[in-house]
Amino acid sequence: MRTTTEGKAMEQAAGGSPQAQGVPGCYRHPDRETGIRCTRCERPICPECMVSASVGFQCPDCVRNGSGTGHAPTASQPRTIAGGTITADPRLFTKILIGINIAVFIAVQNSTSLLNELVLVGAWPPAPFAPTMGVADGQWYRLVTSMFTHQEYWHIGFNMLSLWWLGGPLEAALGRARYLAVYFVSGLAGSALAYLLASPSTATLGASGAIFGLFGATAVLVRRLQYDMRPIIALLVINLIFTFSPGFNISWQAHIGGLVAGVVTGYAMVHAPRERRALIQYGTCALVLAVIVLVTLLRTAQLT
């Protein structure tokens, strides 16, 4: 969750969404139910094993072996539903992101001055932080560093559990590059909206802007795969209730900014037509980044 220095909050970690009963399990991952089948061999395949084809999806074995259709084994590489490359460790970047967050958390425990330099603050030093400058003074890097900064154990604990539960499956479904694009664009959108709408004297920190972006992208993916949307909607409602509950002082701006950016970029990732997939996917990310820059410039002009 994204917190302010004015209070504490609790956030319900979001998990995966169960599928309907009676749905077969993936032939490579029997514990993962799926309603999608390979168009060649008709074996059930989960999002991690889906390889986009001209019609429907194929399993990695059929793509690799040609499945007796005369295709060469190297005709195409296995791809995720979003066009990313299928890798041996589909959670690698999620692990790296968690590692960075933990490393920063350990570093700031013994260095208040470092913490002061990483949090997101507008123009004036809030208590108990006392940075001499803020984003309005040109320190735009705070929009990024605040995404990896946590001060309390419960804070980083909730956020890292949420990142593991949401990030791992989404990284497998999108591919590493597209997953990172959604993560960073969502995190920056959350920081930008907090900078725009929160008091310039309020310091915020935490990875929840990016995590809410993963939440939004996961909801889009679940709908794209025609899974039951009710569990993911219920979890989202629970998180939003905590976000807006009085007395918790959660940075709702970071949560909403990240969620909206995650839905927009996630939709582009899983719905882009195959022939223009990369252009639409990364073009959408670029447009969202342009909006982030514009919002930051406008807010800076107000505060200077």
N, C-alpha and C positions, 0 to 999 in steps of 0.2 A: 504494500500500500504506500501511497505517497502521503507523508505527514508534514505538518507544520510544527513550528516550535511552540505553538500555543496550546498543544494538548496531545492526547494519545487516542488511538483508535484500534478497533479490531476489524479484520477483514476475513470473510469466508473464502478459503482457497478454492479455486475452481478446478474440477477434475474433468475427466472425459465424459462422453455421453453414451449411455447404454443403448444398444440396438434392440429391435423388437425380438421377442422370443421366437425361436424356431429358425432363425437366420443361420446359415452354415458358417463355419469358421474358415479363415484363410488357409489355403493348403500349405503355406510356409509358416504361418503363425496361427495354429489352431485355436488359441485363446482369444483371437480377435474376430468377432462376428462381422460379416460383410454381406451386402446384397449385390455386389458387383462380381461378374464372372469374366474370365478371359474369353475374348471373342474367337480364339482358335481352339483351345482345348476345353473350354467351359469350366475350368476349375475356379472356385471362389478365390478372390484376391482382395486384400485389404488396401487402404490408401498407400501404405509404404511400398507395396508390390505392384501397384498399378503403373503400366507403361502406356502412355497415350498412343493411340493408333489412329489411322484415317477414319476408322469406325470403331467406337467404343475404346476398350482398354485390353491390353494383353499382359500376360504374366511374364516375369523376367526370363523364365526358361524358354518360352516360345520365341521371345525376341532374340535370345542368345543362340538358340539352336535352329531357328528358321522353321521349326515345327513341321518339316516335310513339305513346305510350300515352295521350295526352290529359292528362298531368300538366303543369302549368305549370313553366317553367324555375326558378321560385323556390319550388317546392313544398317542397324540402328542400335544405339545404346539405351539401356533401360532408363526410363524417365518417370518422374513423379507426376501426379495429376496436374501440377503447375508447370511442368516442363523441366524441373530440376533433375540433376543426376542422382541416381540411387547410389548411396555410399554404404560402406561396410559398417560404419558407426553413425547411425542417423541422429544421434543425440550429441555429437561432438561439440558443436557450437553452443548448445545449451549448457554443457558442462563448463566450457570456457567462460561463458557469461557469468555463471554462478561463481566460478573461481575468481574472476575479477571483482565481483561484488564482495566476496569474502575477504579478499586481499585488501581492498580499500577499507572495509570495516575494521580489520585488525590494525591497519595503519592509523586510522583516526582515533582509535581508543587511547593512544598515548600521545596524541598531538592535536591539541585544540586549534592551534594555528593552521594546521593542514585542513581540519574540518571547516574552519572559517573560509578557506580559499576554495572549497569545493561545493558548498551549498548554493542553491539558487536564491539570490536576493536581488531586489530591484535597484534601489538607489541609496537607501539609508541603512545603517547597521542596526539590526534588531537585537534584542537581548534573548538568550545569553550570547549570541554570536556578535562579533564586532569586526566584520571585514571592512577594510578602509574604502573599498570600491565595490560596485555591483555591475549587473548587466548593462544598466544605463550609462555606466562609465566606460563601456567598451569591453567588459569582460564577458563576452558571449560564450566563452568556453563553459561557463557555469550551467548553461542549458544542457550540456552533455555530462559534465562531471557529477551534477546532482542526481543523474539517473543511476549512478553506481554508489551513491553514498548513503549509509545508514549509521545511526548512532546507538540504537538500542537493540538488545538481543531479540526481543519479541518482534521487532520491526523487520529485521533481516530474516528472521525465521519464517514468518508468514510469507514474505515476498519470495524467498528462494524456494519454498515448497510450491507456491503457485507457479513459479517459473519452471520448475521441474515437471509438474503435472501438465501444464499447458504447452510449454515450449518443446518438450521432447516429441510428442506426437505431431505437432505442427511443423517442426523442422523436418521430420520424416516425410510429411505430406507435401511440403512446398519445395524442399531442397535447401541447401545451406545458404546460398546467396540470396534467394528470395525471402527466406526466413529472417536473415539479418536485416534486409531492407525493411520488412514490416516492423521488426523490433525497434530499430533506430528511428525510423520515421515516426512511429507511434510515441516513442519516448520524447522526441523533440517536440512533437505536437502538444504533448502534455505539459512540457516545460514552458512552451510559448504561451499557452492559454493561461497557465498560472502566472506568468510574468505580466500578461495583459490585464487580467481581471483581479488578481490578488493585490493587497496593499504592498507598495514597494518596500515597506519595512518588515514584511513577513518572509522568513527564510523557509524554504521547502526542500525536502530531500527524499529520496527513495526511488525504487525501480517500478512503482506501480503504474506510472503512465505507460511505460512500455508493456507491462504485463496486461493492463486493460486492453492495449492494442492487440495482444495475442488472443485475448478473450474474444474481441470482436471478430478477428480473422478466423478463429475456431468456429464461431457461430456461422459465419459465411460458408466455411468448408462443410460443416455438418448439413447445412441446407443443400449445398451443391451435391452431396452424396446421398441426399434424400433419407437421412437418418431422422430419428425422432427429435424434434426441436425442443420439446417440453423440458427436459432436464437442463439443457444449457440456458434456456430462458429463465428457469427458476433460479439457477445459480447467479445469473446476471442480476436479477431482481434483488436477491439477497445482498449481493455486493453493493448495489446502488442504495439500498436501505441503510447499510452501514455508512456509506459515503456521505449521505445527506442527513444522518441522524444528528440532532443538536447535542453539543457537549463533547463530541469526539474530535472536532477541529481537524478533520481530514481535508487535504487539498482536493476538493471536488473538481477544481479546474483541471488539475493534472489527470484525474481519472477520466473525465469526459473528453478532454482533448485527445488522450491516448485511445479511448474507445472509438471515437469517430474516425480517427486516422486509421485504426486497425480495420474497421469495417470497409473503408474506402479502398485501402491498399489490398486487403484480403480479397475483396470482390474482384479487383483487377487481376490478382494472381490466379484465381481458380476459374474465372469466366472469360479470360482473354482468348480470342480465337487463335487457333494454332498457327495460322499463317502469319499473324502479326503479334504473336504472344509476347516476345521480349520487348518490343516497342511499346505496347500498351502497358505492360507490367511496370517497367522502369520509367516510362513516361508519366504514369500516374504518380509514382513515388516522387519524381522530379516536380510535378505540379504541386503536390502537398508540401514539399520542401520550400517551394517558392512562396506559398501562402505563409509558411512559418517565418520565413525571412521578412516578408512584408509586415506581418503582425509584430515581429520584434522591432523593426524599424519604426513603426507607428508608435509603439509604446515608448521606445527610447526618446522619440521626439516629444512626447508628452512630459517626460520626466526630466528633460534637459532644457 
